[in-house]
Amino acid sequence: MLKLIWSRLPGGVILKSVQILILISIIAIICHFWLFPAISAYINQAGA
């Protein structure tokens, strides 16, 4: 019984970490294309 649970566990852990990595990369892409230009535009406005 324990061996069956143990053999299924790593796949679930890998799947969960892959989902977390995909989520992090989506957030990073959104930040890169939306947040960074807004920050740099704000800095340019404040500096000018």
Residue pairs with C-beta under 8 A, 6 or more apart in sequence:
none
